[in-house]
């Protein structure tokens, strides 16, 4: 099993090549130390050149929606 610190490039590729955001989320859960949605979102910000427009809404629903949107955009980027 590969660890988080061993190969970030491989983790990034597996996320990009996922078919769905759910599949990519499983990769993040398995190969990174990120466990809550906020950590996962900031992991994606650091790993990929992505961002979400700032909002005053800091609710769990907003964070969850942002995470799904960013992950979906990364996964769908390969088809462009």
N, C-alpha and C positions, 0 to 999 in steps of 0.2 A: 504494500500500500504506500502510495506517495504521500508525503507530508506537505503541509502548507508552505513551509519555508524552502522545500527542496526544488519545486518547479512551478513558479507562478505562471510562467508562459504556457505550460501544459494545462493548467486550470483555466486560464483565459481562453485557450483554444477550445477546450471542452464546453465552456459556457457558450462561446460563439457558435459552435456547431450543433448545439442542442436544437431539437425540433420545436420545443415549447418553453415558455417561461417556467413551467412547473418542473420540467426536466432539468433546466439550468439551475433552478432552486435546489434540487436534490444534489447537484454537484457542489454547490456552495455549502450545503449542510454537511456533506461528506468530507470535503477536502479543505475546508477553511475553519478557523476557530469561531466564526461568526454564528451566533445563535438567534438573536432577536432581529426583527425586521430593520430597525434603525442601524444596527451594526452592518447588516448585509447591504443596505443602501449606501452607506459610506464606503464599504469595501468596493462596490461597483464604481463609485465616484473616483476612487483612487486607482482602480485597475483600468478603467476605460475613460475615454474623453467624453463624458456625459455629465449633464446637470439638469436640474429641474428649477423652474422659476421659483423664486422665493415666495412664500405665503405666510400669512399670519396664523393660519390654521395649523396647529401642531398636534392635532388629534391622531390617535392610532390609525383611524381609517384613512386619513390623508397620507400618512407615512406608508401604509400598506399599499395604497393605490399608486403612489409614486414609485415604490419598489417594483410593483408589477409592470408599470409603464416603462421604466428604465430597462428592466430585464427583457421585456417583450421587444423593445426597440433594438437591443443588442442582438437578440436571437434572430429577428427579422432582417437585420442589416445584410446578412449574407445573400439575400435574394435580390439585392439592388445592383 
